[in-house]
Amino acid sequence: VHLTVGGQHRLAGHLVDALRELGRPDGGAAWTDDDVSLEDGVAALGLDRRTALHPEVQLGFLAVFLALESGDPEPLGKARRRFDRALERTPDEPLATAGRAVLAVAEGRADDAMEAFDRLAGRSPATMATLASMVARHAGLRSAFERAGLRFEGERVVRTPPIGG
């Protein structure tokens, strides 16, 4: 999945139109990443701020899910590039870090995944709670965790005996 520049422009236009319909000022170029009105407006649409501001990360997660559902490992490379781009811009970005951890799970690299999850648990419990919810809802992701010998216990990832091991 790749959004063209035109696609990104249309998506941004839809966001601004939806905010106007809710009676929120669109702000235009005056908005910044830390502008409370942007955060409030995005929340009014049912999106969290990070999701709205990190399409690269969201596309990375979609690529991981596609790989898990199709059994084709090729989208995992695309996911890695998406997460890397987000982390180049913001090195400690929790969702991109979570994406790299989930990618490691999908690739069966449990040690790398555990290291990332442990760092993330201390920095962003909310992101860990989101991941726990994703794993609970997505059978392919849950199976990947099981194959890697990992599972969520509350908002932490712990090791379990791998399936077949």
C-alpha positions as CSV (number, residue, x, y, z in Angstrom):
1,V,0.0,0.0,0.0
2,H,1.4,3.4,-1.0
3,L,-0.3,6.8,-0.9
4,T,0.7,9.0,-3.8
5,V,1.2,12.7,-3.2
6,G,-2.2,13.2,-4.7
7,G,-3.7,10.6,-2.4
8,Q,-2.1,12.2,0.6
9,H,-3.5,15.6,-0.5
10,R,-7.0,14.1,-0.8
11,L,-6.7,12.4,2.6
12,A,-5.6,15.7,4.2
13,G,-8.5,17.5,2.4
14,H,-10.9,15.0,3.8
15,L,-9.5,15.5,7.3
16,V,-9.9,19.3,7.1
17,D,-13.5,18.9,5.6
18,A,-14.5,16.5,8.4
19,L,-13.2,18.9,11.0
20,R,-15.1,21.8,9.5
21,E,-18.3,19.7,9.6
22,L,-17.7,19.3,13.3
23,G,-17.4,23.0,13.7
24,R,-13.6,22.9,14.3
25,P,-11.5,25.6,12.7
26,D,-9.4,24.1,10.0
27,G,-6.3,26.2,10.9
28,G,-4.7,25.6,7.5
29,A,-0.9,26.2,7.4
30,A,-1.1,27.8,10.9
31,W,-1.4,24.4,12.6
32,T,1.7,22.9,14.1
33,D,2.3,19.4,15.5
34,D,1.8,20.7,19.0
35,D,-1.2,22.8,18.3
36,V,-4.0,21.8,20.8
37,S,-6.7,22.6,18.2
38,L,-5.2,19.9,15.9
39,E,-5.1,17.4,18.7
40,D,-8.6,18.2,19.7
41,G,-9.8,18.1,16.1
42,V,-8.2,14.8,15.4
43,A,-9.6,13.4,18.7
44,A,-13.1,14.5,17.7
45,L,-12.7,12.4,14.5
46,G,-11.9,9.4,16.7
47,L,-8.2,9.3,15.8
48,D,-5.3,9.6,18.1
49,R,-2.8,12.3,17.3
50,R,0.0,9.9,16.5
51,T,-2.1,7.9,14.1
52,A,-3.1,11.1,12.2
53,L,0.5,12.4,12.1
54,H,2.3,9.1,11.2
55,P,0.8,7.6,8.1
56,E,4.2,6.0,7.4
57,V,3.8,4.0,10.6
58,Q,0.3,3.0,9.8
59,L,1.3,1.8,6.3
60,G,4.1,-0.2,8.0
61,F,1.6,-2.0,10.2
62,L,-0.6,-2.7,7.2
63,A,2.3,-4.3,5.4
64,V,3.0,-6.5,8.5
65,F,-0.6,-7.6,8.6
66,L,-0.6,-8.3,4.9
67,A,2.4,-10.5,5.2
68,L,0.9,-12.4,8.1
69,E,-2.4,-12.9,6.3
70,S,-0.9,-13.8,3.0
71,G,2.2,-15.8,4.1
72,D,4.2,-13.7,1.7
73,P,7.3,-12.2,3.4
74,E,7.8,-9.5,0.8
75,P,5.6,-6.9,2.5
76,L,7.9,-7.2,5.6
77,G,10.7,-5.4,3.8
78,K,8.2,-2.6,2.9
79,A,7.2,-2.4,6.6
80,R,10.8,-2.2,7.7
81,R,11.4,0.8,5.3
82,R,8.2,2.5,6.6
83,F,9.2,2.2,10.2
84,D,12.8,3.2,9.5
85,R,11.7,6.4,7.8
86,A,9.5,7.3,10.7
87,L,12.3,6.6,13.2
88,E,14.8,8.7,11.1
89,R,12.5,11.7,11.6
90,T,11.7,10.9,15.3
91,P,14.1,8.4,16.8
92,D,12.1,7.6,19.9
93,E,8.6,7.6,18.3
94,P,6.7,5.0,20.2
95,L,4.4,3.7,17.4
96,A,7.4,3.3,15.0
97,T,9.3,1.5,17.7
98,A,6.3,-0.7,18.3
99,G,6.1,-1.4,14.6
100,R,9.7,-2.5,14.5
101,A,9.0,-4.8,17.5
102,V,6.0,-6.3,15.8
103,L,8.0,-6.7,12.6
104,A,10.6,-8.6,14.6
105,V,7.8,-10.9,16.0
106,A,6.5,-11.5,12.4
107,E,10.1,-12.4,11.4
108,G,10.5,-14.8,14.4
109,R,13.2,-12.6,16.0
110,A,11.9,-12.9,19.6
111,D,15.1,-11.5,21.3
112,D,15.0,-8.3,19.2
113,A,11.2,-8.0,19.8
114,M,11.6,-8.5,23.6
115,E,14.3,-5.8,23.8
116,A,12.1,-3.3,21.9
117,F,9.0,-4.2,23.9
118,D,10.9,-3.8,27.2
119,R,12.2,-0.3,26.2
120,L,8.7,0.6,25.0
121,A,6.9,-0.5,28.2
122,G,9.0,1.9,30.2
123,R,8.4,4.8,27.8
124,S,4.9,4.4,26.5
125,P,2.5,2.2,28.4
126,A,-0.4,3.6,26.2
127,T,1.4,2.2,23.1
128,M,1.8,-1.1,24.8
129,A,-1.9,-1.1,25.7
130,T,-2.8,-0.4,22.0
131,L,-0.5,-3.3,20.9
132,A,-2.1,-5.7,23.4
133,S,-5.5,-4.8,22.0
134,M,-4.2,-5.3,18.4
135,V,-2.8,-8.8,19.3
136,A,-6.1,-9.7,21.0
137,R,-8.1,-8.8,17.9
138,H,-5.8,-9.9,15.0
139,A,-5.5,-13.7,14.8
140,G,-2.5,-13.6,12.4
141,L,-0.6,-11.3,14.8
142,R,-1.6,-13.4,17.8
143,S,-0.3,-16.5,16.0
144,A,3.0,-14.8,15.2
145,F,3.4,-14.0,18.9
146,E,2.7,-17.6,19.8
147,R,5.2,-18.9,17.2
148,A,7.8,-16.6,18.6
149,G,7.1,-17.7,22.2
150,L,5.7,-14.4,23.3
151,R,2.5,-13.1,24.7
152,F,1.0,-10.1,26.4
153,E,0.6,-10.2,30.1
154,G,-1.2,-7.0,31.0
155,E,0.7,-4.3,29.2
156,R,4.0,-6.2,29.1
157,V,5.3,-8.8,26.7
158,V,6.6,-12.0,28.3
159,R,8.1,-15.2,27.0
160,T,6.2,-18.5,26.8
161,P,7.3,-21.8,25.4
162,P,7.1,-21.6,21.6
163,I,4.5,-23.7,19.8
164,G,6.0,-27.0,19.0
165,G,8.9,-26.4,21.3
